């Protein structure tokens, strides 16, 4: 069975960009008679907005985007991430890193595709080395020079050499917060997610997640990365770029707008939002979604 998901972070209210992701993932799941799950990625409390998680769920319900099964909260799943990290430690695939941010920046091996590349000061340490000190380390995953690639259903062929393009990356921060890369891989596997439809801003993260899936013996989902919506300044719509929250009085207008952004055929006049969703599911074609960024006004 097709199992997809929508996994927002409760750092703010839903906006047009997040609605596009929710609708596309919902449409793709329902058009395959599959399940559509909702997961709240609440692993970074300092960045979260009080009440945002409940507001996100309420907004999805207002758009009649009804999910299957219970909502999963990452903040309640630390034991799963710890178990995965323990497996990697046992295989010496991770190592403790005691470097400060200043040290990491000073000793960087250059700029990769997603930030600076770690210089490797702590790479010689074994997984048990941290036991000899009271200082709490971060934990980094050892990467290789092998090519990690996949074929995205929207963006086409993608590949990275993690050792050269990314470097050894963090799975658990020194302050105790789990990194997105590990959490999302563990959650997708545990929930049986086999199709991931999400924003293009996460495309660069996918090879890291596939690499982790391989190391942990997890199945690799099919991926489809949606075009980003940008404002008049060319910035991705987000909380940081003051993306306005959705006006629930304009639900049908917004849904039609999102379907247009996704390249879907124009829907006829309908009697209800439910009818519009049903029509859109019946006519959904992922192949019509453009890989290009979409400028909005």
N, C-alpha and C positions, 0 to 999 in steps of 0.2 A: 504493500500500500504506500502511496505517496504520503509523506509526512513533512510538512513545511512549518515555518514559524515566523513570527514577528517578534523582535527582541529589542524594544526601546530601552533607553536609559532614562531614569526619572530625574533628569537635570532641568527639565522645563516642560511646558505644555506642548502638545502636538501642533505642528505647523504644516504647511503645504508639502514640504519635502518629506516629512515623516508620514503624512497621509499617503503620499505616492507609494512609499515602500509598503505600508500596511495593505493598501488596495492591491498592489501587484502581487504580493505574496499570497494574499487571500484568494485572488482570482486564479492564480496558477494552481493552488491546492484544490480549490473547489472544482475547477474545470477538469481535474484528474480524478474527481470523486475521492479526494484524499482528506487527510486531517490537517487542520490549521491550528497551531498552538501559539500561545503567547507566553513569553518569558521576560521577566523584568530584570534588566541587567543593572542591579543596584549594588555594585561592588566598590563604589567610591563615594562614601557618605559626605565628605567635604564639598563635593560638587553637586550633590542632590538638592532638589527643591522640595521643601516640606509639602506634602499633599499631592505631588506630581504623579506618583504611581496611581493613586486612586483616580485622579483626573484623567489620566491617559486611558484607563479602562473604561471610565464613564464616556469618554469621547468615542471610543471604538463602538461601544454599545449604541450611542446616539446615531452612528453611521450604519448600524445594524451589521457590523462586522463581528459576528459571534464566533467565539473560539471553542475548540474542543478540549475537554479535560480541564484540570485545574491550572490556574496561572502559577508558574514556577518563579520563585525569587532567588536570585543568585546568593543573596546575603544569608540564605538558610542552607547553603550547600557547600560550606567550607570543607566539610569532611570529605567530600568527593574530590575536591581539588588537592587536598592534602594526601589522599591515597594515590592519586596520579603522580604527584611529585615524589612520593616515596618510591614508587616503581621506577622512576627515572633515576633517583639517587642510587638505588640498588644496582643499576646498570652502569653507574658512573657516567651518565649522560648529562648530568648537571653538576655545577660546582658553586660553592659559596663565593660571593663577591663582596669585599669590604671597601671598595672604592667609593669615595665621595663623588658627588656630581661634578665638583670642580676638578677632581682628579680625572674623571672620565673624559671631560671636555679637553683637558690639557694633553691627554695621552691618546686621543682619538686617532684611529688609522685613516681618517678621512670622512667624507660625507657620502653616505649610501643613499639608496632610493627612498629611505624613510627616516632620515636623521643621521646623526654621527655614528660611526662604527666603533664599537668598544675595542680598546687597544690590547686587551688580553692580559693585563697585569696579574689577575687572579686565576687565569685559566689552568695553571699547573696544580692548583689545589684539588685535593680529593674531596669527595662528598662528606667525609668524616672530619675534615680539617677544622670545621667550625666548632667542634667540641672542645678544642683547646683554648678557646677564648670566650669571654663573656659578651663580646660585641655581637650584635645581631646582624647577620649578612643578608644581602639579597641573594637570590638564586638564579643563575644564568644557565641557559641551555646551550650545549656545545653544538655548533652548526658545522656543516661540511661544505666542500667545494663541488658537490654533486649538483646537478641542475634539478630543481623542483618545478614541474610544470603542470598545467591543466588546460582544458578547453572550456572557456566560459560560454554559456549559452547565449549571451548577448555580446560580450566584448571579444570573443574569439580566443585564439591561442595566447597564453600567458606563461612566462617562466622567469625564474630567478635563480641565481647562485647565492644561496643564503650566506655562505661564508664570506663572499666578496660584496654582496649588495646590502646585507643587513647586519651581519656579525652575530656574535653570541648575544642572545636577547634574554631579558628578564622574565621569569615566570612568577616569582614572588618578591615583592619589594621589601626592603629592609624595615619599612614601617608596618609591615604585616598585611598590606593590601595585595590581593591576588591580581596578576596581570590579565588583561582581557584575553590574550592569546590562549592561555591555558584554560581559563574558565569556559570560553565558548566551545572549545574542542571537547572538553569533558561533558558539558551540558548537551551538545548536539548528539554525542554518542549515547549518553544515558537516556535521552528522550527519543532516540530512534529517528532523528532528523535525517532524511536522505535527499532533501532538496532545499537549498538555501537561496532565497531571492532577497537581495539587500542592495544598499547603495554602493555606487562606484567608489566612494571614499574608502571602502574596506577592501578594495581589490588588491592593494599592495600587501595586505595582511594575510591573504589566502594561502600563498606558498608556505608561510610559517605554520599555519594551521594544518595544512596537508602534511608537512614534515612531522609535526607532533602526532597527528593521526597515525602515521606510519610507525613511529617509535612506540606508540601505546597500543598498536594492534587494532585500531578502530577503522571502520569502513569510511570511505571518502564520499561525502555527499556530492550531488551535482550542484554546480554554482551558476547563478545568473546575477550579474551586477548591473543594477539599473542606472540610467543616466542621472546625473546630479541636476538639480534645479538651482539656478543662480539668480541673484538680484540684479538690479541695474548697474551695480558696480562690478559685476562678474564674480561676486562672492557666493559661496555655497550658503543656501538658506540654513540657518542654525540659530541657536540661542545667542551665540556670540555676535551674529550679524543682525540681531534684533528682528528675527523672523516673527511676524505677528501670529498669535494663536488663532485657531480656526473659529470662524463664526458659525456656530451651530444652527443659526437661522437660515444659513445658505448651504445646507448639506447637499441638496441635489445639484446645485450649481457647482459646488466644489468637487463633487464626485465626477460630474461630467468633465470638468476642467482637468482633473487628474487623468481620466481615461484618454482625453485628447493628448496630453503630454506623453502618455504611454503608447501613442500611435494606434489606438483602437478605433474601429469604425464608429461613426456617430450613432448614438442610441436614439430610438424614436421617443415620442412623447409617451409618458407612462403615468399611471395613477398614483404610484407610491415609490418611495425609495427602495423598498423591498423588490418591487417589480424591475426597477432599474438595475439593481444588483444581479437579479436572476438573468436578465437579458445580457448583461455584460459578461457574466460567467459563461453563458452558452456560446458567446461569440469571441471569447478571449483567445488571443493568439500571441504568445510570447515572441514569436518570430517578427512581429511588427514593431517591437520596442527598439528604438534607436539607441546605439551605443554612445551617441554624442551628448555632451552637456546641453541642457535646455535653458535658454535665457527667458526669464519671466519678467513681467512688468508689474 
